Amino acid sequence: MTTPRRAPRPTDPVTHAEVLVVGGGNAGISLAAKLLRDGAQDVVVLEPSPVHRYRPLLNYVGAGQAAPADVERPMASVVPDGCRWVQDAVASVDAETRTVRTRRGASIGYTTLVLCPGMREDWAATPGLQDAYSSGWAGSTYVPSSAPLVWPALTGIRTGPVVFSMPPEPAPCAPTALKPLFMACDHWRRRGVLADLDVTLVIPEEQALGVAGADEHLEVAFASYGITVLRRSRVQAVDPVLRAVDIVTPAGTRRVDDVAYAHLVPHYRAPEWITESGLGDAGPAGLVDVDPATLRHQRFGDVWAIGDAASIGTRSSGGALRKQVPVVAHNIAAAARGRRLRSYDGYTVMPVTTARDRLMLVQADRKGPRPLKLPDPFAPRRAAWWLDRYVLPQTYWHRLLRGKV
């Protein structure tokens, strides 16, 4: 008879950890599992949320292809065996004394600290946006509480302006903001109402991905759906009462009035305590200042970072973590033994649907595209959509979070 897996007890008191991992998302749990599989004896995860989410599925929730229950698991069920879980949040870090102070007033010392807390919505960067979410005519798949409301709103539209946006970097895999856009346009075209809608996409750069070969496919998709693309632009403000969106473009400010729905992704920044603790870089988002190759902090050799909040100069994604986790796991052990460190090459993955059942699987690193060895490697494919929607979630829950990928 198999012994049931004991759920970690988040109330166990912790005063010191050999490796203290801040964040219980993909990055934190995957790394904790990898460290334990590699022989680490004392790993602690500091994470306040009782729920763990597989965030890529939120895009499919917002497209009517997944349910919120598919996205979530209890945090206790994903914390790896042998890992202690502290259900608390960081208040501050004193890197000089190797101490983390928590919101509940605890003090935890560490030998090695790994920061992977993710990013936070910066609502203040777009005045009126949060109120528009509350009003119901704006939302996005990036915000878990909003994602289940997106598809009912989009499918109820028959006419009028609709606005979508990609967030500026840094953001959690910004290109996936295109998924709801294309799946909604596919739905509207099949329902015969696309011609009655005025669909606008706001992107922060000239091209959506910045990957040669892949952007050409996106341009074809934009044209086929009749999407107006505002390039090198951003949403400046939202009027939640008048249902208006102000967009800054190279030609000046454009206002879209009487918006039927706006899928507007908020700007993002790292938690404020990173900057307040002297661990952030000079950028406005306050990311953890690490060496982009070794993922080690530029000033404090016992501090590391991976995931969305790490300043590594590439688009963050879950696929990127598959490369970052083994690099930092190796480097923590190598640094303790005075051995050579490995380098992360900037690998990332950008999965973008162009229809309800077609997806481009775009891979790149700091040198440029890393296309699949297929004819027309960035072409949207049904097999790629099936992989993204059904195969990768199972890989995530059963292998990646257990340090096996």
C-alpha positions in Angstrom: 0.0 0.0 0.0 1.4 3.4 -1.0 2.0 5.8 1.8 0.0 9.1 1.2 2.1 12.1 0.5 2.3 14.3 3.6 1.3 17.9 2.8 4.0 20.4 4.0 2.9 22.2 7.1 3.3 26.0 6.5 3.2 26.7 10.3 6.5 24.9 11.1 8.8 27.6 12.6 11.9 28.4 10.5 14.7 30.5 11.7 17.4 29.5 9.2 17.7 27.9 5.8 20.7 26.7 3.8 18.8 27.7 0.7 15.9 30.1 1.1 13.7 30.3 -2.0 11.4 33.4 -2.2 8.4 32.6 -4.3 6.2 29.5 -4.8 5.4 29.9 -8.5 6.8 28.0 -11.4 10.4 29.2 -10.7 10.4 28.7 -7.0 8.8 25.3 -6.8 10.8 23.9 -9.8 14.0 25.1 -8.4 13.3 23.7 -4.9 12.5 20.3 -6.4 15.7 20.4 -8.6 17.9 21.3 -5.6 16.5 18.5 -3.5 16.9 16.0 -6.3 20.5 17.2 -6.6 21.2 16.5 -2.9 20.4 19.7 -1.1 19.6 19.0 2.5 17.8 22.1 3.7 15.5 24.0 1.3 12.8 26.4 2.4 10.2 28.1 0.2 8.7 31.4 1.4 5.3 31.9 -0.3 2.1 33.5 1.2 -0.4 32.1 -1.2 -2.3 28.9 -0.4 -2.9 28.4 -4.2 -0.4 27.6 -7.0 -1.4 28.5 -10.6 -0.2 27.3 -13.9 -0.5 30.7 -15.4 -0.2 29.9 -19.2 -3.6 28.2 -19.0 -5.2 31.6 -18.0 -5.1 32.5 -21.7 -7.2 29.5 -22.5 -9.6 30.3 -19.7 -10.0 33.7 -21.3 -10.7 31.9 -24.6 -13.3 29.5 -23.3 -11.0 26.5 -23.7 -10.2 25.9 -20.1 -11.8 26.3 -16.7 -10.3 28.1 -13.7 -10.1 24.7 -11.9 -7.6 23.6 -14.5 -5.2 26.3 -13.5 -5.0 25.9 -9.8 -3.7 23.4 -7.2 -3.3 23.8 -3.5 0.2 25.1 -2.7 0.7 22.2 -0.2 0.3 19.7 -3.0 3.1 21.1 -5.2 5.7 21.9 -2.5 8.2 19.1 -3.0 8.8 16.4 -0.4 11.6 17.3 1.9 11.1 21.1 1.5 9.8 23.3 4.3 7.2 25.8 3.4 6.8 29.1 5.2 3.4 30.7 4.4 4.4 34.3 4.7 5.6 37.2 2.5 8.9 39.2 2.5 9.0 42.5 4.2 12.7 43.2 3.7 16.0 41.6 3.0 19.3 42.5 4.7 21.8 41.0 2.4 24.7 42.1 4.6 23.5 40.0 7.5 21.9 37.3 5.3 18.5 37.8 6.9 14.9 38.0 5.5 12.3 39.7 7.5 8.7 38.6 6.9 5.4 40.4 6.9 4.4 38.4 10.0 7.5 39.6 11.8 9.6 36.5 11.6 13.3 36.7 10.9 14.9 33.9 8.7 18.6 33.6 8.2 20.0 32.0 5.1 23.2 30.7 3.6 22.0 31.1 0.0 19.0 33.2 -1.1 17.2 32.7 -4.4 14.7 35.4 -5.4 11.8 34.4 -7.7 8.8 36.3 -6.4 7.4 37.1 -9.9 6.2 40.6 -10.8 3.2 42.7 -9.6 0.6 44.6 -11.6 1.6 48.3 -11.6 -1.9 49.7 -11.8 -0.7 53.3 -11.1 1.1 53.2 -14.5 -2.2 53.3 -16.3 -4.7 55.7 -14.6 -8.2 54.4 -14.6 -7.4 50.9 -15.7 -8.2 49.2 -12.4 -11.5 51.0 -12.2 -12.3 49.9 -15.7 -11.6 46.3 -14.7 -14.1 46.8 -11.8 -16.6 48.2 -14.2 -16.5 45.1 -16.3 -15.8 46.5 -19.7 -12.0 45.9 -19.4 -10.0 43.0 -18.2 -7.3 40.6 -19.2 -6.2 37.0 -18.9 -3.1 38.1 -17.1 -5.1 38.9 -13.9 -6.4 35.6 -12.4 -9.6 37.2 -11.0 -10.3 38.7 -14.4 -9.5 35.8 -16.7 -12.9 33.9 -16.3 -14.8 37.1 -17.2 -13.0 37.7 -20.5 -14.5 35.1 -22.8 -18.2 35.8 -21.8 -17.5 39.5 -22.4 -15.8 38.9 -25.8 -18.4 36.5 -27.1 -21.2 38.9 -26.2 -19.8 41.6 -28.5 -21.5 42.2 -31.9 -20.4 45.7 -32.9 -18.2 48.6 -31.9 -14.5 49.2 -31.0 -12.5 46.6 -29.2 -9.0 47.3 -28.0 -6.2 44.8 -27.1 -2.8 45.6 -25.7 0.6 44.0 -25.2 2.4 45.1 -22.1 5.8 46.8 -22.4 8.8 44.9 -21.0 9.4 43.7 -18.4 6.2 41.5 -18.3 5.3 37.9 -17.8 5.7 36.5 -21.4 4.1 39.6 -23.0 3.6 38.0 -26.5 1.0 35.6 -25.0 -1.3 38.7 -24.7 -1.9 38.0 -28.4 -3.6 34.7 -27.7 -7.0 36.2 -26.6 -6.9 38.6 -29.5 -6.5 36.0 -32.2 -8.9 33.5 -30.6 -11.5 36.2 -30.2 -11.1 37.3 -33.8 -11.4 33.7 -35.0 -14.7 33.4 -33.0 -16.1 36.7 -34.4 -15.2 35.7 -37.9 -17.0 32.3 -37.6 -20.0 34.1 -36.1 -20.1 36.6 -39.0 -19.6 39.7 -36.8 -15.9 40.5 -37.3 -16.6 43.0 -40.1 -18.8 45.0 -37.7 -16.1 45.3 -35.1 -13.2 47.8 -35.1 -10.3 45.8 -33.5 -7.2 47.7 -32.4 -4.0 46.2 -31.1 -1.5 48.4 -29.2 2.1 47.0 -29.1 5.1 48.7 -27.5 7.6 48.0 -30.3 7.6 48.0 -34.1 7.1 44.3 -34.2 5.1 42.1 -31.8 7.8 39.5 -31.2 11.0 40.9 -32.6 11.9 37.5 -34.0 12.7 37.3 -37.7 10.5 34.8 -39.5 7.9 34.7 -36.7 6.7 38.3 -37.0 6.0 37.8 -40.7 3.4 35.1 -39.8 1.8 37.5 -37.3 1.6 40.3 -39.9 -0.3 37.9 -42.2 -2.7 37.1 -39.3 -3.2 40.8 -38.4 -4.1 41.5 -42.0 -6.4 38.5 -42.3 -8.5 39.6 -39.4 -8.5 43.3 -40.3 -6.7 44.3 -37.1 -5.4 47.9 -36.8 -1.9 47.7 -35.2 -0.6 50.7 -33.4 3.1 50.3 -33.2 5.6 51.8 -30.7 2.5 52.8 -28.7 1.1 52.3 -25.2 -2.1 52.8 -23.4 -1.7 56.0 -21.5 -5.0 56.2 -19.5 -8.5 54.8 -19.3 -11.7 56.6 -18.6 -13.7 54.0 -16.7 -17.0 56.0 -16.9 -16.9 57.1 -20.6 -15.4 53.8 -21.7 -12.6 55.5 -23.4 -8.9 54.5 -24.0 -6.1 57.0 -24.5 -3.2 55.7 -26.6 0.1 57.4 -27.0 1.5 56.7 -30.6 4.4 58.2 -32.5 1.9 60.5 -34.3 0.4 61.7 -31.0 -2.3 60.7 -28.6 -5.3 58.8 -30.0 -8.6 58.3 -28.1 -10.9 55.3 -28.7 -14.4 56.2 -27.4 -17.4 54.0 -26.6 -15.2 50.9 -26.3 -17.2 47.6 -26.4 -14.5 45.8 -24.6 -10.8 46.4 -23.8 -8.4 43.5 -23.1 -5.7 45.7 -21.6 -2.8 44.1 -19.8 -1.4 46.2 -16.9 2.2 47.2 -16.7 4.4 45.2 -14.3 7.1 45.8 -11.8 9.0 43.7 -9.2 7.9 43.9 -5.6 9.0 47.1 -4.0 11.0 45.4 -1.3 13.6 44.3 -3.9 14.6 48.0 -4.5 14.1 49.0 -0.9 16.5 46.2 0.2 19.2 47.4 -2.3 18.9 44.3 -4.5 17.3 46.0 -7.6 18.8 47.2 -10.8 18.6 50.8 -12.1 15.5 50.2 -14.2 12.0 51.6 -13.3 10.6 48.1 -12.7 13.2 47.4 -10.0 14.2 43.9 -11.1 16.8 41.9 -9.2 20.2 43.0 -10.4 21.8 39.7 -11.4 24.4 38.7 -14.0 22.3 37.8 -17.0 24.5 34.7 -17.7 25.2 33.2 -14.2 22.0 34.5 -12.6 24.1 35.5 -9.6 23.6 38.9 -8.0 26.0 41.6 -9.1 26.9 42.7 -5.6 26.0 39.8 -3.2 27.5 36.4 -4.2 25.0 34.4 -2.0 22.0 35.9 -3.7 20.5 34.6 -7.0 17.4 35.2 -9.0 15.4 33.5 -11.8 12.0 34.1 -13.4 10.0 37.2 -14.1 11.7 39.4 -11.5 15.3 38.7 -12.6 17.0 41.3 -14.7 18.3 39.1 -17.5 17.4 41.1 -20.6 15.2 38.6 -22.3 11.4 37.9 -22.6 10.4 35.9 -19.5 8.4 32.7 -20.0 7.8 29.3 -18.4 9.9 27.8 -21.2 12.8 30.0 -20.2 12.7 28.6 -16.7 13.4 25.1 -18.0 16.9 26.5 -18.8 17.3 28.8 -15.9 16.5 26.3 -13.2 19.3 23.8 -13.9 21.8 26.7 -14.4 21.2 28.3 -11.1 20.9 24.9 -9.3 24.3 23.9 -10.7 25.8 27.4 -9.9 24.7 27.4 -6.3 26.6 24.1 -5.7 29.5 25.2 -7.9 29.9 28.5 -6.1 30.1 26.8 -2.7 32.9 24.6 -4.0 34.8 27.3 -5.9 34.0 25.6 -9.2 33.2 27.1 -12.6 29.7 28.5 -13.1 27.5 27.7 -16.0 25.8 30.3 -18.2 22.2 30.9 -19.2 22.0 31.7 -22.9 18.7 33.7 -22.8 16.6 30.9 -24.2 12.9 31.6 -24.1 9.6 30.4 -25.7 6.8 32.5 -27.0 3.6 30.4 -27.8 1.1 32.5 -29.8 -2.2 31.2 -31.1 -3.4 32.7 -34.4 -6.7 30.9 -34.3 -8.8 28.8 -32.0 -6.7 25.7 -32.8 -3.5 26.9 -34.4 -0.3 28.1 -32.6 3.1 29.4 -33.4 5.8 28.0 -31.1 8.5 30.6 -31.2 11.9 29.9 -29.6 14.8 32.3 -29.3 17.9 33.1 -27.3 20.3 36.1 -27.2 21.7 35.1 -30.5 18.4 35.2 -32.3 15.7 32.7 -33.4 16.0 29.0 -32.5 13.4 27.6 -34.9 12.3 24.0 -35.0 13.8 21.8 -37.7 10.7 21.9 -39.8 9.8 23.5 -43.2 8.5 27.0 -42.3 9.3 26.4 -38.6 7.2 29.3 -37.3 4.1 28.5 -39.2 1.0 28.1 -37.0 0.2 24.4 -36.5 -2.6 22.5 -34.9 -0.1 20.1 -33.3 1.6 23.0 -31.6 -1.7 24.2 -30.2 -2.5 20.7 -28.9 1.0 20.6 -27.2 0.5 24.0 -25.6 -3.1 23.4 -24.4 -3.0 19.8 -23.3 0.5 18.3 -23.2 2.5 21.0 -21.5 0.1 21.4 -18.6 0.5 17.7 -17.7 4.3 18.0 -18.1 4.2 21.0 -15.8 2.2 19.4 -13.0 3.8 16.0 -13.1 7.4 16.6 -14.2 8.6 20.2 -14.2 7.3 21.0 -10.6 9.1 17.8 -9.5 12.5 18.9 -10.8 12.5 16.3 -13.6 12.6 18.6 -16.6 
